[in-house]
Amino acid sequence: MTAPRVKWSRSLGPRWSRGLPLSGLNVRRSALRRYLLVCFLTWLPLGLMMASMVLLLAGRGLSLAQIGLVVTVFSIVTVGLELPTGGLADVVGRRVVLAASAAFLAAALVIMSVATTFWMFLVCGVLKGVARALSSGPATSWYVDTLHRIEGPGADLKPGLARGGAVESVSLAAGVLAGGALPLLVPPELMFPLAAPSLVGALAAAVLLVVVLLALPEPGRGSPGGALSEPARARGSLGNVLRDVPARVASGVRLAVGGPVLRRLMLAAASSGVMLMSIELLTPGRLAELAGSAEQGSMAYATVAALGFAGSAAGSALAPRVARLVGGSAKGAIAGVVLAALSVGALAATAGLGGAAGLLTAGVAYVVLFVGHSVAGLLCLEMTHNAVTAAERTTVSSTASLSLQSGGILGNLTLGALAAQAGVAASWAVAATVVLASALLFVRMPAPTVLNGRAHSALAGHASYRSRA
């Protein structure tokens, strides 16, 4: 009996056919191209608005306190919806949630470009928070599910995930540079120059919406043998779908906190959140101090941020090679974490330098930090997806994102106050210590094994939750 072969249908989903199919290799390449395109378009709008957002709000008359409140509302909405939206993606499908995210983001950026009052910007913050929560995980989950269905549960995820991470960083770098230049190119009589990046970002989000609807359908329901079949999505009334979300969230959370692999990865994500908050909170002021003025410091930060995104892209691309050289993903994550911790330590050690020497050392440390962080982050992402099944994949990804943001909130509450009392060097030293200690989480990391398409890593106690999901 001739074995069925995989083809990519006109609807852009992997199908099984006895006709004139594409090869499995072509299907995999096609899936990767679509995943990379969605990765690029997901982060481009955010990069475009990054450089001008605070200046836009200030230019519209908002005080620093009001700007801080808008950002806080965004963070609260994102954290509050992380798990429910992850569960929703696991229930209704990745494409629906990603399309909704693009629609919310486009609406938010249109409002931002025309907003003139604090309340309009507050609505924008809420919409951006919803969009961010919805976009956390579904694209990667779609790609992993598709790859597993083509090559089986033992498929090597590192190359595709590495390229996705690199493309995301390139998108952010291109966006922040373009967004920084747009206000200089737009005539003031045409529109408020600082609003131009948000409007262009809204157009990019609209393109993302179209691409998701056309090029990112749910994978086919299964192979003829059923070994790689995806858990069936809930279909029926809206009430039935919504009732299934809490159960899926509970299943994912239990996996995340109950299994030794995922529990360690969640703690590592929280430590990364502390580190990233120390950078985002303290680096702009440090660069402004070194550059001599807020305006020059803003330009310096835009340049350093773009270089940091380039370093992040390099780290994502290097992650598979690092894992091979050191003998596995866990050891590769240790190398990345240690490099990131040393870089934050270098920021602390050189905090007393001034002038060009201070700018150079801060810029180099910033770039190297993101190389190490991306190596560790990519390998942690691979280990996370290898420890879960399609049924709870996006929920667990959202749990990791929630852990990252929780660490950031902790860093925001503590490191800023410490910097005010003891200086930025002390805050960076504490962040470096936290990150370095997190490397111990990867020592003797239990290795998840795959059995009958399901991931197991001392998770036998949660089998009922997996089967019910």
C-alpha atoms as one frame of an Amber mdcrd trajectory, in Angstrom:
protein
   0.000   0.000   0.000   1.501   3.343  -1.060   2.172   5.640   1.849   0.363
   8.964   1.643   2.463  12.049   1.131   2.161  15.550   2.456   1.330  18.543
   0.313   0.628  22.198   1.029  -2.865  22.887  -0.101  -4.122  26.015  -1.751
  -5.484  27.011   1.669  -1.848  26.925   2.847  -2.261  24.148   5.365  -0.471
  20.785   5.464  -2.700  18.080   4.017  -2.314  14.391   3.227  -2.860  13.355
  -0.382  -2.297  10.550  -2.875  -2.362  13.008  -5.771   0.601  15.095  -6.907
   1.935  16.313  -3.575   4.818  18.457  -2.555   7.454  16.650  -0.536   7.554
  16.810   3.227  10.721  18.898   2.928   8.904  21.497   0.830   6.037  21.553
   3.302   8.471  22.185   6.134  10.168  24.989   4.216   6.824  26.525   3.341
   5.733  26.422   6.987   9.014  28.023   8.048   8.667  30.842   5.508   5.165
  31.626   6.741   6.270  31.490  10.370   9.178  33.867   9.697   6.920  36.307
   7.851   4.469  36.369  10.755   7.352  36.816  13.229   8.622  39.820  11.274
   5.214  41.473  10.930   4.270  40.815  14.576   7.152  42.866  15.942   7.502
  45.515  13.218   4.613  47.722  14.491   6.034  47.629  18.022   9.496  48.580
  16.790   8.069  51.454  14.751   6.369  53.048  17.754   9.128  52.318  20.273
  11.397  55.312  19.712   8.659  57.961  19.579   5.984  56.680  21.986   7.026
  58.527  25.144   7.828  61.681  23.184   4.424  61.500  21.463   2.585  61.252
  24.769   4.630  64.119  26.204   4.089  66.175  23.064   0.324  65.730  23.440
   0.514  67.228  26.921   0.709  64.188  29.218   2.798  64.486  32.357   5.399
  61.894  33.299   3.011  60.509  35.905   0.259  60.113  33.296   2.680  58.466
  30.858   3.700  56.061  33.603   0.042  55.260  34.294  -0.617  54.497  30.615
   2.352  52.105  30.573   1.209  50.531  33.842  -2.295  49.928  32.467  -0.753
  48.219  29.447   1.305  45.961  31.716  -1.646  45.105  33.983  -3.898  44.207
  31.043  -1.160  42.087  29.475  -0.412  40.191  32.685  -4.091  39.719  33.473
  -4.901  38.245  30.064  -1.767  36.160  29.443  -3.174  32.852  30.674  -6.788
  33.249  29.484  -5.667  34.182  25.963  -3.165  31.319  25.917  -5.941  28.933
  26.867  -8.197  30.514  24.247  -5.581  29.854  21.543  -5.351  26.222  22.623
  -9.150  25.917  22.393 -10.173  27.885  19.288  -6.911  27.736  17.345  -3.809
  29.831  16.777  -4.945  31.728  13.675  -8.098  33.157  15.262  -6.184  34.515
  18.244  -3.337  35.935  16.130  -5.810  37.649  13.809  -7.597  39.173  16.790
  -4.252  40.377  18.148  -3.415  42.104  14.857  -6.850  43.756  14.768  -6.517
  45.062  18.343  -3.004  46.333  17.650  -4.051  48.139  14.473  -6.923  49.822
  16.317  -4.639  50.789  19.219  -2.030  52.387  16.960  -4.640  54.298  14.945
  -6.028  55.701  18.193  -2.493  56.532  19.362  -1.770  58.467  16.186  -4.824
  60.712  16.629  -5.145  60.764  20.432  -4.944  64.145  22.130  -6.136  63.397
  25.678  -5.003  61.213  28.562  -8.143  59.063  28.361  -7.625  58.295  24.687
  -4.079  57.179  25.397  -5.390  55.084  28.296  -7.788  53.303  25.917  -4.842
  52.792  23.590  -2.865  51.213  26.448  -5.713  48.785  27.155  -5.997  47.763
  23.494  -2.244  47.290  23.192  -2.279  45.141  26.320  -4.999  42.930  24.839
  -3.055  42.659  21.580   0.178  41.769  23.371  -1.478  39.066  25.462  -3.175
  37.564  22.409   0.097  37.460  20.441   2.067  35.668  23.160   2.809  32.190
  21.850   0.324  31.244  19.089   2.676  31.748  16.118   5.429  29.629  17.644
   2.892  27.027  18.749   1.546  26.875  15.184   5.021  26.294  13.773   5.929
  23.656  16.369   2.630  21.817  15.854   3.135  21.866  12.087   6.731  20.631
  12.327   5.712  17.860  14.717   3.025  16.721  12.298   5.518  16.613   9.420
   8.538  15.064  11.162   7.096  13.600  14.347   7.459  14.579  18.015  11.240
  14.189  17.841  11.667  16.969  15.257  14.594  19.342  15.851  12.991  22.660
  16.778  16.164  24.702  17.215  16.873  25.762  13.601  13.385  27.111  12.902
  12.962  28.738  16.310  16.423  30.285  15.987  15.556  31.823  12.645  12.261
  33.061  14.067  14.025  34.747  16.981  16.569  36.305  14.633  13.831  37.643
  12.349  11.963  39.125  15.320  15.101  40.975  16.406  15.779  42.207  12.874
  12.194  43.427  12.691  12.544  45.347  15.940  15.867  46.855  14.850  14.458
  47.934  11.491  11.317  49.253  13.141  13.067  51.307  15.809  15.403  52.885
  13.247  12.573  53.644  10.810  10.352  54.904  13.623  13.123  57.191  14.817
  13.621  58.647  11.343   9.967  59.094  10.339   9.282  62.198  12.496  12.194
  63.907  10.753  10.781  63.150   7.308   7.092  63.979   7.782   6.145  67.639
   7.091   4.554  69.233  10.186   1.792  70.717   8.059   0.767  67.200   6.985
   0.449  65.716  10.480   2.032  65.775  13.915   5.449  64.249  13.069   5.682
  62.133  16.225   2.374  60.454  15.320   3.688  59.158  11.989   5.414  56.026
  13.379   2.200  54.901  15.101   0.167  55.362  11.925   2.678  53.409   9.851
   2.688  50.779  12.597  -1.093  50.486  12.270  -0.673  49.815   8.550   1.905
  47.123   9.329  -0.526  45.547  11.811  -3.227  45.523   9.120  -0.830  43.713
   6.786  -0.174  41.213   9.582  -3.914  40.599   9.902  -4.221  39.778   6.193
  -1.138  37.537   6.245  -2.380  35.591   9.265  -5.769  34.978   7.683  -4.309
  33.871   4.349  -1.048  32.165   5.231  -1.390  30.741   8.729  -4.299  28.311
   8.938  -4.581  25.635  11.562  -2.604  22.507  10.684  -4.530  19.601   9.169
  -6.337  17.444  11.618  -4.053  14.458  11.386  -2.240  11.825   9.417  -4.028
   8.732   8.279  -2.378   6.706  10.986  -3.373   9.147  13.651   0.015   9.040
  15.391   0.591  12.711  14.816  -2.990  13.830  15.090  -3.613  17.180  16.711
  -6.062  17.303  19.622  -9.430  18.354  18.276 -10.320  21.999  18.703 -13.519
  22.881  20.452 -16.284  23.574  17.983 -19.719  24.666  18.972 -21.354  27.514
  20.803 -19.414  30.448  22.187 -20.435  29.371  25.678 -18.904  25.920  25.212
 -15.680  27.439  23.909 -15.414  29.871  26.821 -16.165  27.121  29.354 -13.290
  25.065  27.942 -10.743  27.899  28.385 -10.474  27.731  32.233  -9.927  23.959
  32.100  -7.195  24.396  29.497  -5.572  27.166  31.550  -5.654  25.001  34.684
  -4.078  22.124  32.765  -1.265  24.308  31.430  -0.562  25.919  34.797  -0.428
  22.536  36.515   2.058  21.340  33.949   4.153  24.493  34.365   4.356  24.368
  38.156   4.189  20.615  38.655   6.866  19.329  36.289  10.569  19.689  37.113
  11.532  20.882  33.623   8.835  23.506  33.221   9.094  24.710  36.822  12.778
  25.447  36.330  12.099  27.175  33.025   9.443  29.395  34.599  11.905  30.464
  37.325  14.535  31.169  34.676  12.025  33.348  32.808  11.323  35.326  35.985
  15.047  35.982  36.517  15.285  37.157  32.899  12.440  39.567  33.609  14.404
  41.076  36.499  17.437  41.535  34.253  15.514  43.047  31.342  13.717  45.485
  33.614  17.061  46.629  35.030  18.171  47.398  31.477  14.986  49.126  30.332
  14.673  51.113  33.533  18.247  52.291  34.011  19.932  52.376  30.598  18.137
  55.451  29.113  19.080  57.639  32.075  22.634  56.326  32.069  23.059  57.081
  28.361  21.494  60.529  28.742  24.006  61.239  31.501  26.878  60.095  29.289
  25.641  61.932  26.175  25.100  65.208  27.996  21.415  65.891  27.279  18.067
  64.125  27.127  17.784  64.628  23.355  21.252  63.253  22.641  20.645  60.487
  25.160  17.435  59.529  23.346  19.328  59.249  20.079  22.066  57.259  21.784
  19.505  54.902  23.284  17.798  54.387  19.905  21.165  53.482  18.393  22.126
  51.175  21.252  18.664  49.556  21.194  19.018  48.825  17.468  22.461  47.326
  18.100  20.964  45.308  20.953  18.311  43.890  18.623  21.088  43.000  16.170
  22.889  41.229  19.021  19.661  39.423  19.862  19.343  38.279  16.247  22.935
  37.016  16.330  22.279  35.170  19.589  19.192  33.468  18.180  21.116  32.398
  15.077  24.023  31.103  17.164  21.919  29.170  19.681  21.772  25.846  17.778
  25.541  25.898  17.231  26.182  26.756  20.875  23.996  23.823  21.950  25.952
  21.481  19.693  29.329  22.749  20.893  28.600  22.449  24.610  26.628  19.218
  24.403  22.934  20.031  24.697  20.285  22.699  25.124  20.543  22.901  28.919
  24.312  23.453  28.795  23.845  25.969  25.997  21.330  27.838  28.153  23.894
  27.930  30.979  26.441  29.488  28.610  23.939  32.123  27.473  22.822  32.966
  31.008  26.401  33.305  32.260  27.291  35.586  29.325  24.257  37.775  30.028
  25.070  37.938  33.752  28.670  38.930  33.046  27.458  41.657  30.700  25.162
  43.132  33.355  28.089  42.894  35.768  30.191  44.836  33.258  27.544  47.571
  33.195  27.781  47.749  36.973  31.583  47.779  36.961  31.814  50.565  34.367
  29.027  52.732  35.782  31.641  55.202  37.045  33.122  55.833  33.599  32.157
  58.979  31.727  32.325  60.378  28.221  33.162  58.287  25.183  34.661  55.470
  27.286  31.441  55.144  29.259  29.302  55.151  26.099  31.497  52.558  24.400
  31.597  50.154  27.340  27.868  50.510  27.975  27.065  49.898  24.296  29.313
  46.827  24.029  27.956  45.346  27.265  24.394  45.980  26.079  24.950  44.157
  22.784  26.792  41.196  24.352  24.066  40.939  26.983  21.414  40.422  24.330
  23.524  37.878  22.491  23.699  35.773  25.656  20.070  36.381  26.556  18.873
  35.282  23.109  20.993  32.116  23.165  19.484  31.152  26.520  15.985  32.282
  25.539  15.902  30.293  22.317  17.084  27.109  24.009  14.598  27.601  26.858
  11.860  27.992  24.245  12.870  24.717  22.636  12.910  22.918  26.003   9.497
  24.359  26.846   7.893  23.142  23.623   9.527  19.728  23.983   7.959  19.357
  27.436   4.346  19.947  26.382   1.845  18.761  23.808  -0.199  20.692  21.277
  -3.199  20.681  23.619  -1.599  23.012  26.168   1.301  24.465  24.172   0.138
  28.095  23.988  -1.099  28.122  27.595   2.322  27.047  28.835   3.978  29.615
  26.563   1.750  32.267  28.118   2.723  31.027  31.581   6.383  31.556  30.644
   5.567  35.048  29.390   3.698  35.745  32.620   6.730  34.591  34.618   8.943
  36.933  32.597   6.647  39.886  33.201   6.283  39.044  36.885  10.048  39.164
  37.204   9.971  42.513  35.433   7.389  43.863  37.858   9.533  42.713  40.786
  12.547  44.400  39.247  10.567  47.576  38.642   9.483  47.719  42.281  12.944
  47.076  43.732  15.750  48.052  41.364  14.497  51.573  40.698  14.334  52.347
  44.406  17.760  50.767  44.936  19.241  52.855  42.126  17.810  56.019  43.679
  19.402  55.164  47.018  22.677  53.484  46.059  23.172  54.226  42.349  22.723
  52.301  39.121  25.848  50.209  39.751  24.262  48.616  42.813  21.046  47.798
  40.935  22.921  46.245  38.039  25.079  44.259  40.459  21.951  42.802  42.078
  20.441  41.981  38.667  23.680  40.300  37.572  23.693  38.187  40.735  20.088
  37.082  40.203  20.748  36.084  36.597  23.986  34.280  37.413  22.244  32.304
  40.162  19.541  31.277  37.660  22.183  29.329  35.708  21.964  26.714  38.474
  18.412  25.942  37.317  19.833  24.250  34.217  22.304  22.040  36.065  21.176
  18.402  35.809  18.054  19.493  34.002  15.694  16.503  33.635  15.351  15.595
  29.978  11.748  15.314  28.723  11.083  12.192  26.688   8.464  11.757  24.018
   6.109   8.799  24.080   3.245   8.311  21.637   3.288  11.966  20.676   3.107
  13.200  24.280   5.849  14.815  26.292   6.767  13.309  29.627   9.219  14.659
  32.182   8.178  13.284  35.535   4.649  14.515  34.774   2.851  11.253  35.313
   0.838  12.780  38.124  -0.757  15.143  35.621  -1.754  12.548  33.024  -5.430
  13.063  33.753  -5.136  16.772  32.963  -3.367  16.090  29.679  -5.892  13.500
  28.549  -8.818  15.704  29.543  -7.305  18.664  27.646
